[in-house]
């Protein structure tokens, strides 16, 4: 369980870093960041057996 949480956290951090490197305007980057963070939080809540 702990390894799954750690992997999920690292994937979210990596995707956020890659989104930051993309040549998009500020609004598109902000929307993409919010989507990735929401998906990461839902995934972490699954690991913690909330859902």
Secondary structure, DSSP 8 states (H G I E B T S, - for coil): -HHHHHHHHHHHHHHHHHHHHS---HHHHHHHHHHHHHHHHHHHHHHTT--
